[in-house]
Amino acid sequence: MKQKVPTKEMDDYSLLQFNLVTASISNYLPHINPSAYGKLYAGILANQQASINEQDNIGLLDKTRIIGMSGKISERLRNGGVIICTYHCGSYRLLNLLLSKMNIPVTLLLSETAYEKQGQEFLEIYSRFSNSKNLLKLINADLPNSVLQIIRDMRDKRVIVIYIDGNTGSGKACDENKNCVPVRFLAQSVYARSGIAYISCLANAPVLPVVSYRLKNGYPVIKFSGELMPHRSLSRDDYAPVLLQKLYQIAEKLISKYPEQWEGWLYLHKSALIDQQTDVPKEPDYTGTPSSILPGPRFNSKCFGIFKIGNETYLMQKNSYQSYEINESTYAFL
């Protein structure tokens, strides 16, 4: 994937997005040097585009390494009534093609935004690889009756696919939503949607975590982990944070190793819960710059960012995602 590093010539929207993404990287992976932000951001965008290009490339499955697809897991999937929990990382859209190739009926849970923008495209892609019109079913997760639809589909032996890291729906803010619970994630916490735990408990169904990532040669990997069964000794409310923490621990290992392959950086700010203040460097980072030619004060890009919306200019404090309007001359100086 060819990466184009962002420059000062980015348009206003891209510059705002860059600041939101790097704010999240600064908060959740504070060990990453700001000098790497540009390349990392470019990699995130490149991975996003690559995943879109792959979503109807069923031939790529022949080059994909499938890990953990044991006889037991394969049988579970073919018998249905399983909840797959996956993440927006690597070649994550190939999972749907893999299930299609196995002729497994799938119900894909989407936020209202994704349902409206991408739903028809998903259905068209699936129809190219199967004669069954019912192989893929979509459910708008933001509808009040979505849980009932999911339970019904599980009883019909369908496999439910949920992207646990996709807090992109339109509804209430995560911190005001009773369906979200806080869980630890990397160096901070996030508000995670608890619906997957409730569904698992209601249907007494296993949750099967699946991750995807790309190797250095560009070939995809799809890895199945062991299934997670609901705790009978715990209520639904008590089980939700237990299950979600396990699922986000899986995400932590994946994202720490392949940060440039996680699309979630583009919208992590929507579910962020900053409960650990990152240290503000006492001095700017001059790594790789000879001390004899150091200039005067430098902009601290780890803790702050600047962007424009129309004719208005702003300074962003990254550890809080808060922005403050500044005048044009200050913006130009920074």
C-alpha positions in Angstrom: 0.0 0.0 0.0 1.5 3.3 -1.1 1.4 5.9 1.7 1.2 9.6 1.2 2.3 11.5 4.3 0.1 14.5 5.1 1.4 17.9 4.5 0.5 21.5 5.3 -1.5 21.5 2.1 -4.2 19.2 3.5 -7.8 20.5 3.0 -9.7 21.7 6.0 -11.6 18.4 6.6 -8.4 16.3 6.3 -6.6 18.5 8.7 -9.4 18.3 11.3 -9.5 14.5 10.9 -5.7 14.3 11.2 -5.9 16.2 14.5 -8.6 14.0 15.9 -6.7 10.8 14.9 -3.4 12.0 16.3 -5.2 13.2 19.5 -6.4 9.6 19.9 -3.0 8.2 19.2 -1.4 10.5 21.7 -3.9 9.5 24.4 -4.1 5.8 23.7 -0.5 5.0 22.5 1.4 7.8 24.2 4.8 6.1 23.5 4.5 6.8 19.8 6.7 9.8 18.8 4.9 12.7 17.1 7.4 12.5 14.3 5.6 9.2 13.2 2.1 10.7 13.2 2.1 11.6 9.5 3.2 8.2 8.3 0.9 6.5 10.7 -2.1 8.6 9.6 -1.3 7.9 5.9 -1.1 4.2 6.7 -4.6 4.2 8.3 -6.1 5.8 5.3 -4.3 3.4 2.9 -5.5 0.4 4.9 -9.0 1.8 4.9 -8.9 2.1 1.1 -7.3 -1.4 0.7 -10.1 -3.0 2.8 -12.7 -1.4 0.5 -10.9 -2.7 -2.6 -10.8 -6.2 -1.1 -14.4 -6.5 -0.1 -15.5 -8.2 -3.4 -12.2 -9.9 -4.2 -13.1 -13.4 -3.4 -10.0 -14.7 -5.2 -7.9 -13.1 -2.4 -9.2 -15.7 0.0 -6.8 -18.2 -1.8 -3.9 -16.1 -0.5 -5.4 -15.5 2.9 -4.0 -17.4 5.9 -6.9 -18.7 8.0 -5.9 -19.5 11.6 -8.0 -21.3 14.2 -10.6 -22.6 11.8 -10.6 -26.0 13.5 -13.2 -28.6 12.9 -15.1 -27.5 16.1 -15.2 -23.9 15.0 -16.2 -24.7 11.5 -19.0 -26.9 12.8 -20.1 -24.2 15.2 -20.4 -21.7 12.3 -22.2 -24.2 10.0 -24.7 -24.9 12.8 -25.4 -21.2 13.3 -26.5 -19.5 16.5 -23.1 -18.0 17.0 -22.1 -14.4 17.5 -18.9 -13.4 15.7 -17.2 -10.4 17.3 -14.6 -8.7 15.0 -12.8 -5.4 14.5 -12.1 -2.8 11.8 -8.5 -3.9 11.4 -6.5 -5.3 8.5 -8.5 -7.0 5.8 -11.6 -7.1 8.0 -14.1 -7.1 5.1 -12.8 -10.5 3.8 -14.5 -12.2 6.8 -17.8 -11.7 5.1 -16.6 -13.2 1.9 -15.1 -16.2 3.7 -18.5 -16.9 5.3 -20.2 -16.5 2.0 -17.8 -19.0 0.4 -18.7 -21.4 3.1 -22.4 -20.8 2.3 -23.1 -19.7 5.9 -26.1 -17.5 6.4 -25.0 -14.3 8.0 -26.8 -11.4 9.8 -24.5 -8.3 9.8 -25.2 -5.7 12.4 -24.6 -2.1 11.2 -24.9 1.3 12.7 -27.7 3.4 11.1 -25.1 5.5 9.2 -23.4 2.4 7.7 -26.7 0.7 7.0 -27.9 3.7 4.9 -24.6 4.4 3.2 -23.2 0.9 2.6 -26.0 -1.6 3.1 -27.1 -1.9 -0.5 -23.5 -2.3 -1.7 -23.0 -5.2 0.8 -26.1 -7.0 -0.4 -25.0 -6.6 -4.1 -21.5 -8.0 -3.3 -23.0 -11.0 -1.6 -25.4 -11.7 -4.4 -22.5 -12.1 -6.8 -21.2 -15.1 -4.9 -24.3 -16.9 -4.0 -27.6 -18.0 -5.5 -29.3 -17.6 -2.1 -30.9 -14.2 -1.7 -31.1 -14.8 2.1 -27.4 -15.6 2.6 -26.7 -12.0 3.9 -29.2 -10.1 6.0 -28.6 -6.6 7.4 -29.9 -5.2 10.7 -29.8 -1.5 11.7 -28.4 -1.7 15.2 -29.9 1.7 16.1 -33.5 0.5 15.8 -35.4 -0.3 19.0 -36.4 -3.8 17.8 -32.9 -4.8 16.6 -32.3 -7.2 19.5 -35.5 -9.1 18.8 -34.5 -9.4 15.2 -31.1 -10.7 16.1 -32.5 -13.3 18.6 -35.0 -14.5 15.9 -32.1 -14.9 13.4 -30.1 -16.8 15.8 -33.0 -19.2 16.3 -33.0 -19.6 12.6 -29.4 -20.8 12.8 -27.8 -17.7 11.3 -24.4 -16.4 12.3 -24.4 -12.9 13.7 -21.5 -10.6 12.9 -20.8 -7.6 15.1 -18.0 -5.1 14.8 -17.5 -4.2 18.4 -15.2 -1.2 17.8 -17.7 0.6 15.5 -19.2 3.3 17.7 -20.2 5.4 14.7 -24.0 5.4 15.0 -26.0 8.6 15.3 -27.9 8.3 18.6 -26.9 9.7 22.0 -23.3 10.4 22.9 -21.7 7.3 24.4 -21.3 8.7 27.9 -25.1 9.4 27.9 -26.1 6.1 26.5 -27.3 3.5 29.0 -26.3 0.8 26.5 -22.6 1.7 26.8 -20.2 0.7 29.6 -16.7 1.9 30.2 -13.8 -0.6 29.7 -10.0 -0.2 29.8 -8.4 0.1 26.4 -4.7 0.7 25.8 -3.6 3.7 27.9 -7.1 5.0 28.5 -10.7 3.7 28.5 -13.6 3.7 26.1 -17.4 3.5 26.2 -18.3 0.2 24.6 -21.7 -0.9 23.4 -23.0 -3.7 25.7 -25.5 -5.2 23.2 -23.3 -8.1 22.3 -23.3 -9.3 26.0 -27.0 -9.0 26.3 -27.6 -10.9 23.1 -25.2 -13.6 24.2 -27.0 -14.0 27.6 -30.5 -13.9 26.2 -29.7 -16.6 23.5 -27.2 -18.4 25.7 -24.9 -18.2 22.7 -21.1 -18.2 22.4 -19.2 -15.1 21.2 -16.4 -16.0 18.8 -13.7 -13.3 18.5 -12.1 -13.0 15.0 -9.3 -10.6 14.1 -7.7 -9.7 10.8 -4.4 -8.2 9.9 -2.0 -8.0 6.9 1.5 -9.5 6.9 4.5 -7.6 5.6 4.0 -9.2 2.2 0.5 -7.7 2.1 -1.3 -11.0 2.3 -4.2 -11.1 4.8 -4.7 -13.2 7.9 -8.0 -14.1 9.5 -7.6 -15.5 13.0 -10.4 -17.2 15.0 -10.0 -17.3 18.8 -11.7 -19.6 21.3 -15.4 -19.0 21.9 -16.6 -17.2 25.0 -19.7 -18.5 26.7 -21.9 -16.3 29.0 -21.4 -16.8 32.8 -24.6 -18.3 34.2 -23.7 -16.9 37.7 -23.7 -13.3 36.4 -26.6 -11.2 35.4 -26.7 -9.5 32.0 -25.6 -6.2 33.6 -22.8 -7.8 35.5 -21.6 -9.9 32.5 -21.4 -7.0 30.0 -18.2 -5.4 31.4 -16.6 -8.8 31.9 -17.2 -9.8 28.3 -16.4 -6.4 26.8 -13.1 -6.2 28.7 -12.0 -9.6 27.2 -13.0 -8.4 23.7 -11.1 -5.2 24.0 -8.1 -6.9 25.4 -8.0 -8.9 22.2 -8.2 -5.6 20.3 -5.4 -4.1 22.4 -2.9 -6.8 21.3 -3.9 -6.5 17.7 -3.8 -2.7 17.5 -0.6 -2.3 19.5 1.2 -4.5 16.9 -0.6 -3.1 13.9 -1.7 0.5 14.7 -1.6 1.6 11.1 -4.1 -1.2 10.2 -6.9 -0.1 12.6 -9.6 2.0 11.0 -11.0 2.8 14.4 -8.6 5.6 14.9 -10.8 7.7 12.6 -13.7 7.7 15.0 -12.2 6.7 18.4 -12.9 10.2 19.7 -16.6 9.5 19.7 -16.3 6.8 22.4 -13.1 8.0 24.1 -13.0 8.1 27.9 -9.8 9.8 29.0 -9.2 8.8 32.6 -5.4 8.9 32.6 -3.7 12.2 31.8 -0.7 11.7 29.6 2.5 13.4 30.5 3.2 16.7 28.8 6.8 16.8 27.6 8.9 19.4 29.4 10.8 20.1 26.2 10.0 19.7 22.5 11.2 16.5 20.8 14.3 17.3 18.8 15.1 13.7 18.0 17.5 13.4 15.1 18.2 17.2 15.0 21.8 18.3 15.6 21.9 20.5 18.7 24.0 23.1 17.0 21.3 24.0 14.5 18.3 23.8 16.9 15.9 26.7 16.1 13.8 28.6 18.7 10.5 27.3 20.2 8.6 24.6 18.3 5.0 23.7 18.2 4.2 20.7 20.5 2.3 18.5 18.1 1.9 15.7 20.7 -0.3 17.8 22.9 -1.8 20.3 20.5 -3.1 20.7 16.9 -4.4 23.4 14.7 -7.2 23.3 12.1 -9.7 25.4 10.2 -13.4 25.2 9.7 -14.4 27.7 6.9 -12.9 31.1 7.9 -12.6 30.1 11.6 -9.3 28.8 13.0 -8.8 26.6 16.1 -6.3 25.2 18.5 -7.0 21.7 19.8 -5.9 20.4 23.2 -5.4 16.7 22.3 -5.6 15.2 25.8 -9.2 16.4 26.1 -10.2 16.7 22.4 -11.3 20.3 23.2 -10.8 23.1 20.7 -10.5 26.8 21.2 -11.0 29.5 18.6 -7.8 31.5 17.8 -7.3 34.5 15.5 -5.8 34.1 12.0 -2.4 35.6 12.9 -1.9 33.2 15.8 -2.9 30.3 13.5 -0.4 31.5 10.9 2.3 31.8 13.5 1.7 28.3 14.9 
